[in-house]
Amino acid sequence: MKLIITLRILAPFLIALGMTGSATLTAIAAPAPATTIPADNPIPKQYGWLKECEDRVAAAQGKQIDVIFIGDSITQNFIEQPTPAWNSVGASVWAKHYGNMNVLNFGVGSDGTEHILWRMDHEAISGFKPKVIVLLAGVNDMQYSAEDIAAGIKADLVKCRTMFPAAKIILVGILPNGRDPAKAVAVNQITKKFVMYKDVYFLDITPFMPPVGDNWTGLGPDHIHLQPEGYEIWASHLDPLLNKLLTP
């Protein structure tokens, strides 16, 4: 009886990504990875990053939002201005590429896939009608296996599809990083297959960020966050696909 109830609850989410059949039963029988369960205590709260995102969402209410960027600090920092202590940001690149577009940045530093799920449930974004979602997540879940990280990213995709059924989704592969570059590649090998789902597109910019010494092109000294050069790499390879999907 419990299995039947579980199937009934999850059916709309599984159908949203075309996940039906016997394989679904096997997946449900296994314990759900922590990466797929909305976190009940988002860790970035104490830093003010969550409040910044809430303010952006509030300012966007009542406006046409064509594109929503969803992610962690790499997404959030795309709109931040540099400071003497921190210049791994991309506000100038954002203004150049997206300053004249109806875009919402829904990124919050330190978010894992589970925190993104929590925010999508608790922040007032359900009323927006984006044409495209740009999702970049997973680098803050490197303590988990590649399979569990990919499952968390899929959970974020399902949430996006459920909340914004008409939107096309650009899934950006995890970028090179010093936490676990091999695992990032392994995750991307799994998540790039998500293009089998309706209106999901995979963008891997790793080939355009080759190694430089002990780091990668476009990354800051922490080997995780993007410098303006890195944001320019991201934007320049994102824009052709984004513009294509925005064209009626």
C-alpha atoms as one frame of an Amber mdcrd trajectory, in Angstrom:
protein
   0.000   0.000   0.000   2.823   2.411   0.872   4.471   1.793  -2.519   1.194
   2.551  -4.326   0.778   5.795  -2.390   4.368   6.771  -3.150   3.836   6.151
  -6.844   0.703   8.263  -6.866   2.495  11.172  -5.176   5.538  11.013  -7.433
   3.763  10.254 -10.694   3.398  13.891 -11.871   7.110  14.517 -11.288   8.187
  11.318 -13.025   5.927  11.959 -15.985   7.329  15.497 -16.265  10.666  14.039
 -17.343   9.267  10.983 -19.074  10.318   8.653 -16.247   7.836   5.771 -16.292
   7.970   1.992 -16.417   9.772  -0.719 -14.467  12.959   1.317 -14.057  10.981
   3.814 -11.990   9.925   1.103  -9.533  13.547   0.146  -8.963  14.538   3.770
  -8.341  11.741   4.322  -5.834  12.698   1.204  -3.877  16.159   2.630  -3.122
  16.659   5.301  -0.412  16.483   8.820  -1.829  19.875  10.581  -1.863  20.160
  13.614   0.402  20.856  15.691  -2.708  17.253  15.125  -3.831  15.519  16.095
  -0.578  14.796  19.809  -0.011  16.997  21.090   2.808  14.952  22.400   5.719
  17.678  24.777   6.908  19.398  26.585   4.013  22.991  27.163   5.112  23.619
  30.492   3.330  21.068  32.288   5.509  23.571  33.759   7.934  25.613  35.423
   5.200  22.818  37.559   3.786  22.997  35.916   0.370  19.531  34.425   0.743
  18.113  37.840   1.650  19.771  39.362  -1.423  18.067  36.782  -3.607  14.730
  37.354  -1.885  15.109  41.077  -2.607  15.787  40.380  -6.290  12.728  38.164
  -6.485  10.599  40.811  -4.775  11.829  43.507  -7.177  10.904  41.311 -10.151
   7.295  40.758  -9.093   4.819  41.960 -11.695   7.475  42.124 -14.415   8.001
  39.919 -17.432  10.856  37.530 -16.703  12.046  35.712 -19.824  15.085  33.985
 -18.341  15.848  32.716 -14.839  19.400  31.752 -13.905  19.234  29.190 -11.072
  22.256  28.086  -9.083  24.763  28.675  -6.307  27.505  31.286  -5.746  28.823
  30.890  -9.290  25.444  32.096 -10.524  25.024  34.706  -7.788  28.475  36.168
  -8.409  27.538  36.752 -12.037  25.772  39.941 -10.911  28.081  40.982  -8.063
  30.497  43.901  -8.235  34.171  43.334  -7.382  35.568  44.470  -4.045  39.188
  44.871  -2.906  38.929  41.498  -1.194  36.912  39.606  -3.807  37.037  39.969
  -7.579  35.751  36.568  -8.665  32.585  38.173  -9.969  31.023  39.025 -13.296
  28.769  42.098 -13.017  30.391  43.802 -15.991  29.939  40.686 -18.135  26.336
  40.318 -16.963  25.568  43.926 -17.894  27.145  43.454 -21.317  25.256  40.280
 -22.190  22.030  40.458 -20.183  21.618  44.048 -19.057  18.898  44.733 -21.628
  17.039  41.463 -21.104  14.228  40.473 -18.752  16.375  38.232 -16.578  16.252
  37.137 -12.937  19.348  35.863 -11.135  18.168  33.191  -8.688  21.593  32.207
  -7.387  22.603  31.925  -3.731  26.083  31.191  -2.449  26.742  27.802  -0.802
  23.603  26.211  -2.229  23.638  22.527  -3.003  20.979  20.931  -5.158  18.932
  20.314  -2.006  19.020  24.004  -1.040  17.882  25.031  -4.505  14.893  22.721
  -4.058  14.085  24.413  -0.751  14.294  27.893  -2.233  12.105  27.021  -5.185
   9.464  25.924  -2.695   9.817  28.929  -0.391  10.620  31.943  -2.576   7.913
  33.671  -4.607   8.927  32.589  -8.107   6.007  30.378  -9.099   4.159  33.307
 -10.683   6.871  33.983 -13.238   6.536  32.602 -16.749  10.119  32.248 -18.020
  10.797  31.101 -21.529  14.206  29.705 -20.572  15.839  28.519 -17.363  19.627
  28.331 -17.062  20.533  25.830 -14.336  24.041  25.333 -12.930  24.273  23.247
  -9.758  26.236  20.495  -8.068  29.633  21.902  -7.133  28.571  22.266  -3.478
  27.596  18.594  -3.299  31.038  17.161  -4.012  30.983  15.213  -0.732  28.469
  12.862  -2.365  28.978  10.316  -5.128  28.750  11.351  -8.770  25.519   9.375
  -9.049  23.952  11.172  -6.080  25.034  14.586  -7.361  23.494  13.789 -10.723
  20.316  12.665  -8.951  20.183  16.024  -7.161  20.590  17.877 -10.435  17.812
  15.773 -11.914  15.619  16.675  -8.928  16.257  20.352  -9.668  15.336  19.733
 -13.309  12.109  18.020 -12.292  11.281  20.943 -10.013  11.924  23.415 -12.831
   9.788  21.412 -15.219   6.963  21.086 -12.696   6.992  24.750 -11.714   7.589
  26.142 -15.232   6.171  23.560 -17.659   6.456  25.835 -20.709  10.104  26.783
 -20.134  13.067  25.343 -21.974  15.916  24.380 -19.656  19.614  24.864 -20.363
  21.547  22.615 -18.001  25.130  23.826 -17.639  27.605  21.107 -16.752  29.594
  21.444 -13.534  32.604  23.630 -14.245  36.226  22.631 -13.639  37.005  23.020
  -9.938  39.653  22.194  -7.395  37.309  20.261  -5.120  37.078  17.149  -7.281
  37.614  17.737 -11.001  37.379  14.043 -11.861  34.035  13.738 -10.090  32.743
  16.835 -11.898  33.552  15.153 -15.209  31.809  11.971 -14.036  28.691  13.923
 -13.063  28.629  15.666 -16.437  28.835  12.305 -18.193  25.588  11.376 -16.453
  23.744  14.678 -16.672  24.468  15.298 -20.337  22.111  12.393 -21.012  19.251
  14.421 -19.554  18.794  15.953 -23.007  16.573  12.939 -23.635  13.927  14.788
 -21.664  11.671  17.286 -23.372  13.088  20.803 -23.821  16.304  20.108 -21.877
  19.600  21.247 -23.428  23.068  20.492 -22.069  25.876  23.048 -22.218  29.391
  21.957 -21.297  31.905  24.799 -21.249  34.692  22.716 -19.711  36.492  22.363
 -23.082  36.777  26.157 -23.204  38.396  26.358 -19.748  41.641  24.423 -20.265
  44.121  23.850 -17.411  46.607  26.618 -16.647  49.271  25.485 -14.202  47.425
  24.117 -11.172  44.229  25.978 -12.107  41.840  26.369 -15.050  41.279  29.221
 -17.469  38.735  31.662 -16.091  38.854  30.525 -12.462  40.006  32.597  -9.498
  42.712  31.663  -6.977  40.286  29.498  -4.987  39.993  27.164  -8.028  36.185
  27.317  -7.837  34.752  30.742  -8.584  34.880  32.509 -11.915  36.877  35.600
 -12.736  35.400  38.015 -15.319  37.243  36.015 -17.985  35.403  32.891 -16.887
  32.045  34.621 -16.984  32.818  35.845 -20.488  33.550  32.252 -21.511  30.246
  31.136 -20.003  28.198  33.933 -21.579  29.786  33.706 -25.014  28.996  29.998
 -25.283  25.587  30.276 -23.638  24.264  33.148 -25.741  23.893  31.391 -29.126
  21.725  28.666 -27.565  19.878  31.107 -25.312  19.045  33.449 -28.173  17.894
  30.541 -30.305  15.523  29.344 -27.594  14.179  32.861 -27.013  13.414  33.372
 -30.680   9.690  32.775 -31.407
